[in-house]
Structures are given as structure tokens and as C-alpha cells.
Amino acid sequence: MLPANDETEIGEKGINLSGGQRQRVSLARALYSNADIFLLDDPLSAVDAHVGAHIFKNVIGRKGLLNGKTRLLVTHGISHLSKCDDII
């Protein structure tokens, strides 16, 4: 959790953030854009399994914040494939 939540200043290029924090900030920025299509390039690779499951369920998954949006997920992880509509 960032000290001031989404109002936290993170500095140039997120130099003070961990890899997992950078990924969560990038995903949050994408969510704020409110686009119709989301291209997600391995957004869970720098977070642990518990956090990744939480993010998938509450953001990327069928009942998550991106419900009703087109999501193209590129990933090396296979644990969430059973929850995807199509696998290419």
C-alpha cells in the first residue's frame, strides 16, 4: 500500500518502487483510462501468487473491475488459464 494511496508521488520513472509496485501502478493507470480494450503484458509477473490471485479476481477476472471490457492477457503463468474465455 502506498502512503497516500493513489495520490502518492512516486518520483521519476518510479525509481523508489519495487517491481511489483510498478506493475500495480501501471495496472491502476490503465484502469483510470477507462478504455474499452486492455492489452496486459504479464501484469502479474512481479507479484507473489497470493497478490496475483487477488488482482486477477478483483481486476482482470470475469467479475473484476474490467468486467465488460475486452482483455488480452499475455502471461507466462498458467494458473489463471482456466478462467479465460479463449486461449490463443
Beta strands, then each sheet from edge to edge (+ up, - down):
strand 1: 37-41
strand 2: 70-74
sheet 1: 1+ 2+
end
